[in-house]
Each structure stands twice: as structure tokens, then as C-alpha cells.
Amino acid sequence: MYSRLWSATIAGIDGVPVRVETDVSGGLPGLEIVGLADAAVRESRHRVRSAIKNSGFEMPARRITVNLAPADLHKDGSQIDLAVAAGILSAGGQLPLHSDYADYLLLGELALDGTLRPVRGVLPMVLGLKEGIKGAVIPWENSGEVSFLDGMKLLVARSLGEVASFLKGHGPLPRVTEAQSAPPDVTQKVVDTAEIRGQAVAKRALVVAACGSHNVLLTGSPGVGKSMLARSLPGILPDLTREEALEVMRIHSVAGILPPGGGLIRHRPFRAPHHTVTATALIGGGAHPRPGEISLAHRGVLFLDEMPEFSPSVLNALRQPLEDGYAVVTRSRGSYRFPCRFQLVAAMNNCPCGYFEDDLRECTCTPHARRNYVGRISGPFLDRMDISISVPRVPVEELIGEKGEPSERLRERVLAARERQAKRFESSGIRTNAEMGPRELSTLVTFSGKARKLAFQAVNKMHLSTRAYYRVLKVAVSVADLECSPRVEEEHVAEALSYRQTVGQHE
């Protein structure tokens, strides 16, 4: 007896349909799973045996071979459990498949009592449905992450018994609807800029950065508010568009970190990995490649606090993703491309003790120690920071003064600037100023003669690299967008240049 059903696996962040072929024949009783299955898939035979028995069926006392096609694709994860169990029941004659339901994608991990448990990556696997697959059956607890998808026949089940009854044609399964999922439980904490006293220059720099999605480096003594400034950035960024939300949710679904509830995520991700993070955890990879922190921050903010404490090799691994907007992880089984178009915000002190050039405390570090501390960050990496500013200590009279401008008001200005960018880039595929290249700067943006002249002069006086020169121009475009200027003027370039302070220039 032979049966064929559909399931799926994850390759990078993409869902790939898998054909589950089951053959029950004579011979010594046993269950063998072939087709480049990893340990989690091979172990499914133990879960499947118990689930079948505890769901009121019998495990065929014959030789059972399950092939996962295509055979040259590595399959990992427990989501194939349901299709394997249904295939065994079908090939064993206990589950005569109704012809209308044979071409459904079956996803779900089986508990020993036959109930369905949620799995990672349901959203990309459902989005990977190909022609010939009519719909998908998923665990009830995964319904939230696909509840917003239109035009797909997505059904939910709680147990193997429910799925078996459906495949027999005895009754329908409930469809995924918006009503089945509660609103997303978003616990992300965002600092309101109104709570940050003083720091007018730093706030202005953050607004410019939010306008064009520019990278920011904040330097200063401990306790001056660098972390609060960084954590306030998501509050002034616009919400994710539907297209961006789908990109983010696919990545978070694979990582298994989607928030409880359903519907599209609208807030932008904010990731703040500890300085002990490894290159694999930051960039992505592993035996079974998974997205790293930079991909989890896609279309959002990646915050590196105490940046010199990060391993230099880890920081240098960020250089290519910062330029390209994606990371390529190569393993013996293939190459995987993870999107990572994030906005980098980094914070650091000026020396190991943190008080070099501080107004209140004296630095205890030697010049050699200061040079080594700053030297942990390579020049090419610093060159990729669009905005670099010093965050001063706030006078005590300002700390007890009135609150500053709230995030909502700053966000309105950023939204207006983003609308101007959307019109500028409507046919180019670019979303923000930071994504522009030299060609877009020359064809889509107008610079005044004085603005060009000032930028040229800065190249020699400030010893700017070619990369730094173009980054200054892109920041100047964001300043012009905030000021509703139809072209980039000299004062816009001057402000962009003021945000390009050199780390360690005091040395």
C-alpha cells in the first residue's frame, strides 16, 4: 500500500514543500524515514507511533518506509510529524483519503497523546504553497500568525483525530479567521523622548537618522543618556508597511519569537544583543542555519551598547551586511541568504573607565589604554556610521526642568519626511535615503552649487573616504527632507558634516 501527502520544511527563511511518500509492505515490522532527515525528523517515528495508538488507530505491524522528497533537500524540524502519521494511516488502509482533501499541506508536531503542538516557521511554509496544493492544515496555536492572509484556504486542528476525520471527508475543519486570534501582545518597551531631559543635539540627530534610516554612533561618559536615546528611536520611526511586516514576520516565525496573538506586526523590531554575542548568533548560521540578531532586527533597530566590549571579529562581520542589506551564510549543504536591512545604533564610552574629558570626574586611564580601547573598533567599521555625535552630561538645572518634545510629535515630522522619500523613490525600489547609491544621488536628488562645493571641500579637510563622502550626502538629503526643501542646500550639508565626529580624535 502506498500514499502521498504534503508537508514542508524551512530552508533559510523560505518554506519549501515536501512530498511525504509512505509505503507499507511485507517484512519485519519497522519504521524507516529516508530523504536527508535530521535528528528531529528521525525521532518523529517514536512520537508518531504513540500518537497513532493513543488516537484510537493501530500502528501497522509491517515494514513502513517514509520518503521525504526531494531527497537532496535537508529536512529539519518536527512539523512533518502530522503528515508522516497521516501517511502511515493512509498507506495502512485505516485512513481512506477523500480525493478533495489529499492535496493539503499538513503541518504540526504530534504529542504522544495525538494532540497537535505549534511549530516554528508556519508563515513562510504557508507562503511557500505551490500550484497543486489546495490549502494547509496547521495547529490551532499557530493560527494567529497567518490570520491576516487573504485568498488562502487555511484550516486549524487540535489533534490527529480531527485531521483524520477531515481527510476521510467526514467533516470540515474550522478555517483560520481574524476572530480566532487576539490582538498581538506587544511588550516592547520604548522610551518617550519627552522623558529625556536636555540633549537637544542628540535628539535632532536621532530625528535625522529616523528620517533616512541612518546608522548612529553615540559617545559619552557613563550615565549621560546614550542608552535612553537609543531606546527612544523606535518610538519616532514610522510603523511597518504591510510588505515590511510580512518580511519581518517571516523571519520571526522561523526564529519562533512571534508575539502571542495574531495579525500583522506594526511596530519595528528592536534588538539589543549582549556584548558576549558570537558571530554566528549575530549574523546567523549554525548546523541548521537560522537568522541571527541582525536579521531579527530587519526593518528595525539593532542596538550595540558598550560597542568596544564586542569582539572585533564580531563587529567586522557586520561590515558586509551593513552595505548589502543581507547576510549570506554558506554551509556544506548550501548557501542561505538572510535579509538584514536594519538601522544600527551603537553607544560607547571614550575610554575604559568612561570619564575621559568628563566635566565631573577625572579619567584614570593611560593614553595607551585609551588608544587600545578605541582601537578595538576598526576604521572601516566606523566609516559605515552615518552619524557620530558626542553626548554631553546634562546640567542639573535641565534635569529638573520641563519635559522635552514627545516622541509622537517627532514621529509626525519623520513621517512627513518619509512621504517625500516615497515619492522620490516610487519607481526605484528604494525605501529610504540610506539605501541610495551614487547613481540615485546623482539622478534623483538636486544639490545646489554651494552644497556641492562644501561637500568637496570637506573631503580634503576632514580626510573623508569615498564611502564617507556619499554617506554625508545621504544624511544631507535627510536633513533637507525634514526641512521640506526641494533641493539640498549648503546648510543641510553643513549639518550633515557636523554629525561626522571622529572617534578618538582627542588622541
KAJOSUL-V148834 format. One record per backbone hydrogen bond with DSSP energy under -0.5 kcal/mol. NH is the residue of the N-H (numbers start at 1). CO is the residue of the C=O. Records with the same first field share a line. If there is no record, write none. Layout:
BEGIN
NH=CO ; CO
END
This chain:
BEGIN
3=22
5=20
6=104
7=18
9=16
11=14
13=11
14=11
15=124
16=9
18=7
19=69
20=5 ; 18
21=19 ; 67
22=3
23=65
24=1
25=23 ; 63
30=62
32=64
34=32 ; 66
38=75
42=38
43=39
44=41
45=42
46=43
47=43
48=44
49=45
50=46
51=47
52=48
53=49
54=50
55=51 ; 52
56=53
57=52
60=58
62=60
63=25
64=30 ; 62
65=23
66=32
67=21 ; 65
68=34
69=19 ; 67
73=70
74=72
75=36
81=78
82=108
84=80
85=81
86=82
87=83
88=84
89=85
90=86
91=87
92=88
93=90
94=89
95=89
97=95
98=167
101=98
102=98 ; 99
104=101
105=135
106=6 ; 104
107=105 ; 137
108=79
109=117
111=115
114=111
116=158
117=109
121=253
122=119
125=121
126=122
127=123
128=124
129=126
133=130
134=103 ; 132
135=103
136=153
137=105
138=155
140=157
142=139
143=140
145=142
146=143
147=144
149=146
153=134
154=152
155=136 ; 153
156=174
157=138
160=114
163=159
164=160
165=161
166=162
167=163
168=164
169=165 ; 166
170=165
171=165
176=154
180=177
181=178
184=262
185=260
186=184
187=185
190=188
191=231
195=192
196=193
197=195
203=199
204=200
205=201
206=202
207=203
208=204
209=205
210=206
211=207
212=208
213=209
214=209
216=344
217=387
218=346
219=389
220=348
224=221
229=225
230=226
231=227
232=228 ; 229
233=229 ; 230
235=232
236=232 ; 233
237=233 ; 234
240=266
245=241
246=242
247=243
248=244
249=245
250=246
251=247
252=248
253=249
254=250
255=251
256=252
257=252
258=252
262=182
263=144
271=301
277=274
282=278
283=279
284=279 ; 280
285=290
289=287
290=285
292=283
293=281
294=282
295=292
296=292
297=293
298=295
299=341
300=297
301=269
302=343
303=271 ; 301
304=302 ; 345
305=303
307=347
309=306
310=307
311=275
314=311
315=311
316=312
317=313
318=315
319=316
321=317
322=318
323=319
324=320
325=321
327=338
329=327 ; 336
330=328
331=329 ; 334
334=331
336=329
338=327 ; 336
339=337
340=325
342=340
343=300
344=342
345=302
346=216
347=304
348=218
358=355
370=366
371=367
372=368
373=369
374=370
375=371
376=372 ; 373
377=374
378=376
382=378
383=379
384=381
385=382
386=384
387=215
388=499
389=217
391=219
392=390
398=395
399=395
400=396
401=398
404=194
410=406
411=407
412=408
413=409
414=410
415=411
416=412
417=413
418=414
419=415
420=416
421=417
422=418
423=419
424=420
425=421
426=423
428=425
429=425
430=425
434=212
435=432
436=433
441=437
442=438
443=439
444=440
445=440
447=445
448=488
452=448
453=449
454=450
455=451
456=452
457=453
458=454
459=455
460=456
461=457
462=458
464=459
469=465
470=466
471=467
472=468
473=469
474=470
475=471
476=472
477=473
478=474
479=475
480=476
481=477
482=478
483=479
484=481
485=480
488=446
489=487
492=489
493=489
494=490
495=491
496=492
497=493
498=494
499=495 ; 496
500=497
501=388
503=501
505=502
507=504
END
